[in-house]
């Protein structure tokens, strides 16, 4: 594939803020659709502006009629809906021991997914090659399922097709089979998500300074966005409503091969000035404790991993709760969500341990108990939202 250069989230934005507002409302309305009058009322745009935007969206195949609704006066109102299959985003969760790839449509529904073993120790180029292979295979699987050609006989465009998408507008690219807006990649930090450059990944110093975003964009021919796994997961949870309407600030504690946190403050993912926020696992809670992969001793991550290794999940849950209590005291969030492979394999001891520590803290301080829940969202799905969120005006940076 020919290269397209790098691209941050700003390159994935649609033509205008107003178009994004309309697309977001069409997505929220679901298959039932929404009328142009309702779109005007909810966006504050004039009916004429909404008509122009929706006409263009229909021409591009992004919107379609969804029936009619009786009007209080005059002719019935035409309802419009989003066409989910008009565009797709790829989400990649690159972990220390494996890579999970999902292809989602504009509604965020997973339509294809893959998993393959990975090893950060093989070096950057080897891992890039694996990601390219998995992304291409994932898109090709859906293309094969949808047939070899379009009814209009056009040429196939997309990952693995006759032409890259990188030189065209990210939204509205007509593809035979699958139109790919971009690829979101989430992996352990620390990293610089604005430039898509990795820093010293814990345990793999050779990755320090590697321009992952640009390397993948050159190979795939589409815009690529890179972020920490915890941030991507938190974004997916925030946009998917998993935190609940009243929780505008929450902490997502992710325990997989490592331990980190995704922070949503005031409704937006908090990354910090250098994407350094959320290094939750490397807070020291036991001076002189076991050596951590970061080089320090007594980190929450090291203690939790050690407890899991010896089969003491209740102790791992309590240690996770101690770290969570520190975070709650510092940020005063509305909710704590826990997730990740290690948690989902045996959620009860982690849920109980974190809840007990936070309840004890609330009793001491006289504050109401803080809700703790197991989150169902995945990192790969959140990575796909790194691509989709700007399209619907939901970018948080």
Order of alpha helices (4+ residues) and beta strands (2+ residues): alpha-beta-alpha-alpha-beta-beta-beta-beta-beta-alpha-beta-beta-beta-alpha-beta-alpha-beta-beta-beta-alpha-alpha-beta-alpha-alpha-beta-alpha
